[in-house]
Amino acid sequence: MFNDDLLCKIFAHKEMQKIPVGFQSTAVHVFEEILEDILEENPYGSISDLFVSATADESISE
């Protein structure tokens, strides 16, 4: 699902390089599967739908 440019950025990230390669690969595959499931559930959703705004976080905790 992820294109080569995105995969390069993910694997080149300094925090990602701190964990073993096998774990890196597993983490990326998990995110790919989750995003594919979300896309199947809502094919017209946007990436911004995946993020919770700071104001939404505040209203949840109240």
PDB file of N, CA, C and O in Angstrom:
ATOM      1  N   MET A   1       0.818  -1.188   0.000  1.00  0.00           N
ATOM      2  CA  MET A   1       0.000   0.000   0.000  1.00  0.00           C
ATOM      3  C   MET A   1       0.867   1.259   0.000  1.00  0.00           C
ATOM      4  O   MET A   1       0.603   2.178  -0.776  1.00  0.00           O
ATOM      5  N   PHE A   2       1.877   1.324   0.837  1.00  0.00           N
ATOM      6  CA  PHE A   2       2.734   2.506   0.900  1.00  0.00           C
ATOM      7  C   PHE A   2       3.658   2.533  -0.308  1.00  0.00           C
ATOM      8  O   PHE A   2       4.183   1.499  -0.721  1.00  0.00           O
ATOM      9  N   ASN A   3       3.852   3.712  -0.870  1.00  0.00           N
ATOM     10  CA  ASN A   3       4.765   3.810  -2.005  1.00  0.00           C
ATOM     11  C   ASN A   3       6.213   3.838  -1.501  1.00  0.00           C
ATOM     12  O   ASN A   3       6.460   3.987  -0.304  1.00  0.00           O
ATOM     13  N   ASP A   4       7.149   3.696  -2.414  1.00  0.00           N
ATOM     14  CA  ASP A   4       8.557   3.605  -2.051  1.00  0.00           C
ATOM     15  C   ASP A   4       9.069   4.856  -1.347  1.00  0.00           C
ATOM     16  O   ASP A   4       9.894   4.759  -0.438  1.00  0.00           O
ATOM     17  N   ASP A   5       8.590   6.032  -1.756  1.00  0.00           N
ATOM     18  CA  ASP A   5       9.039   7.273  -1.121  1.00  0.00           C
ATOM     19  C   ASP A   5       8.640   7.314   0.351  1.00  0.00           C
ATOM     20  O   ASP A   5       9.441   7.690   1.207  1.00  0.00           O
ATOM     21  N   LEU A   6       7.406   6.928   0.639  1.00  0.00           N
ATOM     22  CA  LEU A   6       6.947   6.924   2.023  1.00  0.00           C
ATOM     23  C   LEU A   6       7.692   5.877   2.845  1.00  0.00           C
ATOM     24  O   LEU A   6       8.086   6.138   3.982  1.00  0.00           O
ATOM     25  N   LEU A   7       7.882   4.704   2.273  1.00  0.00           N
ATOM     26  CA  LEU A   7       8.629   3.659   2.984  1.00  0.00           C
ATOM     27  C   LEU A   7      10.052   4.111   3.303  1.00  0.00           C
ATOM     28  O   LEU A   7      10.563   3.835   4.388  1.00  0.00           O
ATOM     29  N   CYS A   8      10.690   4.801   2.366  1.00  0.00           N
ATOM     30  CA  CYS A   8      12.041   5.314   2.608  1.00  0.00           C
ATOM     31  C   CYS A   8      12.044   6.298   3.772  1.00  0.00           C
ATOM     32  O   CYS A   8      12.940   6.263   4.616  1.00  0.00           O
ATOM     33  N   LYS A   9      11.048   7.173   3.818  1.00  0.00           N
ATOM     34  CA  LYS A   9      10.963   8.144   4.920  1.00  0.00           C
ATOM     35  C   LYS A   9      10.722   7.445   6.249  1.00  0.00           C
ATOM     36  O   LYS A   9      11.312   7.813   7.264  1.00  0.00           O
ATOM     37  N   ILE A  10       9.858   6.440   6.243  1.00  0.00           N
ATOM     38  CA  ILE A  10       9.557   5.710   7.480  1.00  0.00           C
ATOM     39  C   ILE A  10      10.810   5.011   8.001  1.00  0.00           C
ATOM     40  O   ILE A  10      11.170   5.157   9.169  1.00  0.00           O
ATOM     41  N   PHE A  11      11.467   4.254   7.129  1.00  0.00           N
ATOM     42  CA  PHE A  11      12.627   3.478   7.569  1.00  0.00           C
ATOM     43  C   PHE A  11      13.857   4.349   7.831  1.00  0.00           C
ATOM     44  O   PHE A  11      14.766   3.929   8.547  1.00  0.00           O
ATOM     45  N   ALA A  12      13.896   5.548   7.264  1.00  0.00           N
ATOM     46  CA  ALA A  12      15.024   6.452   7.492  1.00  0.00           C
ATOM     47  C   ALA A  12      14.855   7.303   8.759  1.00  0.00           C
ATOM     48  O   ALA A  12      15.806   7.942   9.211  1.00  0.00           O
ATOM     49  N   HIS A  13      13.662   7.309   9.320  1.00  0.00           N
ATOM     50  CA  HIS A  13      13.403   8.122  10.513  1.00  0.00           C
ATOM     51  C   HIS A  13      14.298   7.668  11.655  1.00  0.00           C
ATOM     52  O   HIS A  13      14.469   6.471  11.884  1.00  0.00           O
ATOM     53  N   LYS A  14      14.868   8.635  12.372  1.00  0.00           N
ATOM     54  CA  LYS A  14      15.845   8.305  13.415  1.00  0.00           C
ATOM     55  C   LYS A  14      15.245   7.437  14.525  1.00  0.00           C
ATOM     56  O   LYS A  14      15.940   6.580  15.071  1.00  0.00           O
ATOM     57  N   GLU A  15      13.978   7.639  14.865  1.00  0.00           N
ATOM     58  CA  GLU A  15      13.353   6.817  15.903  1.00  0.00           C
ATOM     59  C   GLU A  15      13.125   5.390  15.417  1.00  0.00           C
ATOM     60  O   GLU A  15      13.265   4.440  16.188  1.00  0.00           O
ATOM     61  N   MET A  16      12.778   5.238  14.158  1.00  0.00           N
ATOM     62  CA  MET A  16      12.555   3.906  13.591  1.00  0.00           C
ATOM     63  C   MET A  16      13.857   3.110  13.577  1.00  0.00           C
ATOM     64  O   MET A  16      13.853   1.897  13.787  1.00  0.00           O
ATOM     65  N   GLN A  17      14.955   3.789  13.334  1.00  0.00           N
ATOM     66  CA  GLN A  17      16.246   3.097  13.252  1.00  0.00           C
ATOM     67  C   GLN A  17      16.739   2.603  14.605  1.00  0.00           C
ATOM     68  O   GLN A  17      17.719   1.860  14.666  1.00  0.00           O
ATOM     69  N   LYS A  18      16.093   2.993  15.670  1.00  0.00           N
ATOM     70  CA  LYS A  18      16.480   2.548  17.011  1.00  0.00           C
ATOM     71  C   LYS A  18      15.947   1.157  17.338  1.00  0.00           C
ATOM     72  O   LYS A  18      16.374   0.541  18.314  1.00  0.00           O
ATOM     73  N   ILE A  19      15.010   0.656  16.518  1.00  0.00           N
ATOM     74  CA  ILE A  19      14.438  -0.658  16.803  1.00  0.00           C
ATOM     75  C   ILE A  19      14.913  -1.667  15.752  1.00  0.00           C
ATOM     76  O   ILE A  19      15.272  -1.282  14.639  1.00  0.00           O
ATOM     77  N   PRO A  20      14.914  -2.958  16.104  1.00  0.00           N
ATOM     78  CA  PRO A  20      15.384  -3.976  15.164  1.00  0.00           C
ATOM     79  C   PRO A  20      14.583  -3.971  13.858  1.00  0.00           C
ATOM     80  O   PRO A  20      13.395  -3.649  13.840  1.00  0.00           O
ATOM     81  N   VAL A  21      15.258  -4.332  12.780  1.00  0.00           N
ATOM     82  CA  VAL A  21      14.662  -4.309  11.444  1.00  0.00           C
ATOM     83  C   VAL A  21      13.387  -5.144  11.370  1.00  0.00           C
ATOM     84  O   VAL A  21      12.417  -4.725  10.739  1.00  0.00           O
ATOM     85  N   GLY A  22      13.369  -6.291  11.989  1.00  0.00           N
ATOM     86  CA  GLY A  22      12.175  -7.135  11.972  1.00  0.00           C
ATOM     87  C   GLY A  22      10.986  -6.437  12.598  1.00  0.00           C
ATOM     88  O   GLY A  22       9.863  -6.552  12.106  1.00  0.00           O
ATOM     89  N   PHE A  23      11.226  -5.710  13.688  1.00  0.00           N
ATOM     90  CA  PHE A  23      10.149  -4.964  14.338  1.00  0.00           C
ATOM     91  C   PHE A  23       9.701  -3.807  13.455  1.00  0.00           C
ATOM     92  O   PHE A  23       8.512  -3.495  13.391  1.00  0.00           O
ATOM     93  N   GLN A  24      10.650  -3.173  12.775  1.00  0.00           N
ATOM     94  CA  GLN A  24      10.304  -2.077  11.868  1.00  0.00           C
ATOM     95  C   GLN A  24       9.342  -2.575  10.798  1.00  0.00           C
ATOM     96  O   GLN A  24       8.310  -1.959  10.533  1.00  0.00           O
ATOM     97  N   SER A  25       9.695  -3.683  10.201  1.00  0.00           N
ATOM     98  CA  SER A  25       8.883  -4.259   9.129  1.00  0.00           C
ATOM     99  C   SER A  25       7.491  -4.626   9.633  1.00  0.00           C
ATOM    100  O   SER A  25       6.493  -4.360   8.964  1.00  0.00           O
ATOM    101  N   THR A  26       7.430  -5.236  10.808  1.00  0.00           N
ATOM    102  CA  THR A  26       6.142  -5.612  11.385  1.00  0.00           C
ATOM    103  C   THR A  26       5.284  -4.379  11.642  1.00  0.00           C
ATOM    104  O   THR A  26       4.091  -4.378  11.340  1.00  0.00           O
ATOM    105  N   ALA A  27       5.884  -3.331  12.198  1.00  0.00           N
ATOM    106  CA  ALA A  27       5.145  -2.102  12.496  1.00  0.00           C
ATOM    107  C   ALA A  27       4.565  -1.493  11.223  1.00  0.00           C
ATOM    108  O   ALA A  27       3.403  -1.086  11.204  1.00  0.00           O
ATOM    109  N   VAL A  28       5.362  -1.430  10.164  1.00  0.00           N
ATOM    110  CA  VAL A  28       4.895  -0.858   8.903  1.00  0.00           C
ATOM    111  C   VAL A  28       3.760  -1.688   8.328  1.00  0.00           C
ATOM    112  O   VAL A  28       2.773  -1.131   7.847  1.00  0.00           O
ATOM    113  N   HIS A  29       3.879  -3.005   8.367  1.00  0.00           N
ATOM    114  CA  HIS A  29       2.825  -3.875   7.832  1.00  0.00           C
ATOM    115  C   HIS A  29       1.531  -3.742   8.633  1.00  0.00           C
ATOM    116  O   HIS A  29       0.440  -3.785   8.065  1.00  0.00           O
ATOM    117  N   VAL A  30       1.652  -3.580   9.950  1.00  0.00           N
ATOM    118  CA  VAL A  30       0.460  -3.398  10.778  1.00  0.00           C
ATOM    119  C   VAL A  30      -0.261  -2.119  10.376  1.00  0.00           C
ATOM    120  O   VAL A  30      -1.481  -2.123  10.213  1.00  0.00           O
ATOM    121  N   PHE A  31       0.480  -1.025  10.212  1.00  0.00           N
ATOM    122  CA  PHE A  31      -0.142   0.230   9.811  1.00  0.00           C
ATOM    123  C   PHE A  31      -0.765   0.134   8.422  1.00  0.00           C
ATOM    124  O   PHE A  31      -1.835   0.692   8.179  1.00  0.00           O
ATOM    125  N   GLU A  32      -0.104  -0.568   7.521  1.00  0.00           N
ATOM    126  CA  GLU A  32      -0.685  -0.762   6.187  1.00  0.00           C
ATOM    127  C   GLU A  32      -2.021  -1.495   6.281  1.00  0.00           C
ATOM    128  O   GLU A  32      -2.997  -1.097   5.645  1.00  0.00           O
ATOM    129  N   GLU A  33      -2.062  -2.563   7.072  1.00  0.00           N
ATOM    130  CA  GLU A  33      -3.296  -3.334   7.221  1.00  0.00           C
ATOM    131  C   GLU A  33      -4.409  -2.493   7.848  1.00  0.00           C
ATOM    132  O   GLU A  33      -5.555  -2.541   7.402  1.00  0.00           O
ATOM    133  N   ILE A  34      -4.067  -1.724   8.880  1.00  0.00           N
ATOM    134  CA  ILE A  34      -5.058  -0.889   9.546  1.00  0.00           C
ATOM    135  C   ILE A  34      -5.612   0.146   8.579  1.00  0.00           C
ATOM    136  O   ILE A  34      -6.824   0.355   8.518  1.00  0.00           O
ATOM    137  N   LEU A  35      -4.732   0.796   7.823  1.00  0.00           N
ATOM    138  CA  LEU A  35      -5.189   1.802   6.867  1.00  0.00           C
ATOM    139  C   LEU A  35      -6.027   1.183   5.752  1.00  0.00           C
ATOM    140  O   LEU A  35      -6.996   1.791   5.296  1.00  0.00           O
ATOM    141  N   GLU A  36      -5.666  -0.016   5.312  1.00  0.00           N
ATOM    142  CA  GLU A  36      -6.468  -0.701   4.301  1.00  0.00           C
ATOM    143  C   GLU A  36      -7.862  -1.021   4.841  1.00  0.00           C
ATOM    144  O   GLU A  36      -8.850  -0.874   4.121  1.00  0.00           O
ATOM    145  N   ASP A  37      -7.952  -1.458   6.098  1.00  0.00           N
ATOM    146  CA  ASP A  37      -9.245  -1.737   6.720  1.00  0.00           C
ATOM    147  C   ASP A  37     -10.087  -0.467   6.813  1.00  0.00           C
ATOM    148  O   ASP A  37     -11.283  -0.486   6.523  1.00  0.00           O
ATOM    149  N   ILE A  38      -9.461   0.624   7.214  1.00  0.00           N
ATOM    150  CA  ILE A  38     -10.172   1.897   7.317  1.00  0.00           C
ATOM    151  C   ILE A  38     -10.670   2.331   5.942  1.00  0.00           C
ATOM    152  O   ILE A  38     -11.792   2.820   5.811  1.00  0.00           O
ATOM    153  N   LEU A  39      -9.846   2.156   4.927  1.00  0.00           N
ATOM    154  CA  LEU A  39     -10.234   2.521   3.566  1.00  0.00           C
ATOM    155  C   LEU A  39     -11.421   1.686   3.082  1.00  0.00           C
ATOM    156  O   LEU A  39     -12.309   2.201   2.403  1.00  0.00           O
ATOM    157  N   GLU A  40     -11.434   0.403   3.428  1.00  0.00           N
ATOM    158  CA  GLU A  40     -12.558  -0.455   3.051  1.00  0.00           C
ATOM    159  C   GLU A  40     -13.843  -0.002   3.743  1.00  0.00           C
ATOM    160  O   GLU A  40     -14.916  -0.013   3.140  1.00  0.00           O
ATOM    161  N   GLU A  41     -13.727   0.399   5.022  1.00  0.00           N
ATOM    162  CA  GLU A  41     -14.898   0.828   5.781  1.00  0.00           C
ATOM    163  C   GLU A  41     -15.425   2.175   5.287  1.00  0.00           C
ATOM    164  O   GLU A  41     -16.634   2.403   5.268  1.00  0.00           O
ATOM    165  N   ASN A  42     -14.527   3.054   4.891  1.00  0.00           N
ATOM    166  CA  ASN A  42     -14.930   4.392   4.467  1.00  0.00           C
ATOM    167  C   ASN A  42     -14.061   4.827   3.285  1.00  0.00           C
ATOM    168  O   ASN A  42     -13.093   5.564   3.472  1.00  0.00           O
ATOM    169  N   PRO A  43     -14.396   4.379   2.071  1.00  0.00           N
ATOM    170  CA  PRO A  43     -13.556   4.658   0.906  1.00  0.00           C
ATOM    171  C   PRO A  43     -13.464   6.135   0.534  1.00  0.00           C
ATOM    172  O   PRO A  43     -12.577   6.526  -0.224  1.00  0.00           O
ATOM    173  N   TYR A  44     -14.364   6.952   1.055  1.00  0.00           N
ATOM    174  CA  TYR A  44     -14.346   8.379   0.727  1.00  0.00           C
ATOM    175  C   TYR A  44     -13.805   9.233   1.876  1.00  0.00           C
ATOM    176  O   TYR A  44     -13.867  10.461   1.820  1.00  0.00           O
ATOM    177  N   GLY A  45     -13.287   8.597   2.895  1.00  0.00           N
ATOM    178  CA  GLY A  45     -12.726   9.327   4.028  1.00  0.00           C
ATOM    179  C   GLY A  45     -11.411   9.988   3.662  1.00  0.00           C
ATOM    180  O   GLY A  45     -10.770   9.629   2.675  1.00  0.00           O
ATOM    181  N   SER A  46     -11.025  10.946   4.461  1.00  0.00           N
ATOM    182  CA  SER A  46      -9.751  11.643   4.223  1.00  0.00           C
ATOM    183  C   SER A  46      -8.759  11.297   5.322  1.00  0.00           C
ATOM    184  O   SER A  46      -9.138  10.798   6.381  1.00  0.00           O
ATOM    185  N   ILE A  47      -7.512  11.563   5.064  1.00  0.00           N
ATOM    186  CA  ILE A  47      -6.482  11.265   6.056  1.00  0.00           C
ATOM    187  C   ILE A  47      -6.678  12.109   7.307  1.00  0.00           C
ATOM    188  O   ILE A  47      -6.318  11.683   8.404  1.00  0.00           O
ATOM    189  N   SER A  48      -7.244  13.299   7.155  1.00  0.00           N
ATOM    190  CA  SER A  48      -7.470  14.145   8.327  1.00  0.00           C
ATOM    191  C   SER A  48      -8.499  13.515   9.268  1.00  0.00           C
ATOM    192  O   SER A  48      -8.522  13.837  10.456  1.00  0.00           O
ATOM    193  N   ASP A  49      -9.347  12.628   8.757  1.00  0.00           N
ATOM    194  CA  ASP A  49     -10.310  11.932   9.614  1.00  0.00           C
ATOM    195  C   ASP A  49      -9.622  11.022  10.624  1.00  0.00           C
ATOM    196  O   ASP A  49     -10.219  10.663  11.639  1.00  0.00           O
ATOM    197  N   LEU A  50      -8.383  10.650  10.359  1.00  0.00           N
ATOM    198  CA  LEU A  50      -7.653   9.746  11.245  1.00  0.00           C
ATOM    199  C   LEU A  50      -7.044  10.450  12.447  1.00  0.00           C
ATOM    200  O   LEU A  50      -6.626   9.803  13.407  1.00  0.00           O
ATOM    201  N   PHE A  51      -6.993  11.769  12.393  1.00  0.00           N
ATOM    202  CA  PHE A  51      -6.353  12.534  13.453  1.00  0.00           C
ATOM    203  C   PHE A  51      -7.396  13.239  14.310  1.00  0.00           C
ATOM    204  O   PHE A  51      -8.404  13.739  13.809  1.00  0.00           O
ATOM    205  N   VAL A  52      -7.131  13.267  15.601  1.00  0.00           N
ATOM    206  CA  VAL A  52      -8.022  13.953  16.528  1.00  0.00           C
ATOM    207  C   VAL A  52      -7.398  15.304  16.839  1.00  0.00           C
ATOM    208  O   VAL A  52      -6.219  15.392  17.180  1.00  0.00           O
ATOM    209  N   SER A  53      -8.195  16.348  16.718  1.00  0.00           N
ATOM    210  CA  SER A  53      -7.681  17.678  17.003  1.00  0.00           C
ATOM    211  C   SER A  53      -7.515  17.861  18.513  1.00  0.00           C
ATOM    212  O   SER A  53      -8.091  17.118  19.307  1.00  0.00           O
ATOM    213  N   ALA A  54      -6.720  18.859  18.894  1.00  0.00           N
ATOM    214  CA  ALA A  54      -6.493  19.151  20.305  1.00  0.00           C
ATOM    215  C   ALA A  54      -7.796  19.537  20.998  1.00  0.00           C
ATOM    216  O   ALA A  54      -7.999  19.183  22.160  1.00  0.00           O
ATOM    217  N   THR A  55      -8.675  20.249  20.315  1.00  0.00           N
ATOM    218  CA  THR A  55      -9.947  20.642  20.921  1.00  0.00           C
ATOM    219  C   THR A  55     -10.834  19.432  21.139  1.00  0.00           C
ATOM    220  O   THR A  55     -11.578  19.386  22.118  1.00  0.00           O
ATOM    221  N   ALA A  56     -10.774  18.453  20.253  1.00  0.00           N
ATOM    222  CA  ALA A  56     -11.554  17.234  20.434  1.00  0.00           C
ATOM    223  C   ALA A  56     -11.031  16.453  21.622  1.00  0.00           C
ATOM    224  O   ALA A  56     -11.817  15.872  22.370  1.00  0.00           O
ATOM    225  N   ASP A  57      -9.699  16.425  21.815  1.00  0.00           N
ATOM    226  CA  ASP A  57      -9.112  15.744  22.960  1.00  0.00           C
ATOM    227  C   ASP A  57      -9.606  16.361  24.257  1.00  0.00           C
ATOM    228  O   ASP A  57      -9.906  15.647  25.213  1.00  0.00           O
ATOM    229  N   GLU A  58      -9.690  17.686  24.294  1.00  0.00           N
ATOM    230  CA  GLU A  58     -10.127  18.379  25.492  1.00  0.00           C
ATOM    231  C   GLU A  58     -11.582  18.058  25.813  1.00  0.00           C
ATOM    232  O   GLU A  58     -11.938  17.880  26.978  1.00  0.00           O
ATOM    233  N   SER A  59     -12.416  17.984  24.793  1.00  0.00           N
ATOM    234  CA  SER A  59     -13.834  17.716  25.036  1.00  0.00           C
ATOM    235  C   SER A  59     -14.046  16.269  25.477  1.00  0.00           C
ATOM    236  O   SER A  59     -14.988  15.983  26.216  1.00  0.00           O
ATOM    237  N   ILE A  60     -13.199  15.371  25.041  1.00  0.00           N
ATOM    238  CA  ILE A  60     -13.316  13.956  25.447  1.00  0.00           C
ATOM    239  C   ILE A  60     -12.970  13.810  26.922  1.00  0.00           C
ATOM    240  O   ILE A  60     -13.619  13.047  27.638  1.00  0.00           O
ATOM    241  N   SER A  61     -11.952  14.534  27.385  1.00  0.00           N
ATOM    242  CA  SER A  61     -11.501  14.391  28.755  1.00  0.00           C
ATOM    243  C   SER A  61     -12.413  15.094  29.750  1.00  0.00           C
ATOM    244  O   SER A  61     -12.296  14.865  30.954  1.00  0.00           O
ATOM    245  N   GLU A  62     -13.321  15.948  29.275  1.00  0.00           N
ATOM    246  CA  GLU A  62     -14.213  16.676  30.191  1.00  0.00           C
ATOM    247  C   GLU A  62     -15.368  15.846  30.641  1.00  0.00           C
ATOM    248  O   GLU A  62     -16.204  16.318  31.412  1.00  0.00           O
TER     249      GLU A  62
END
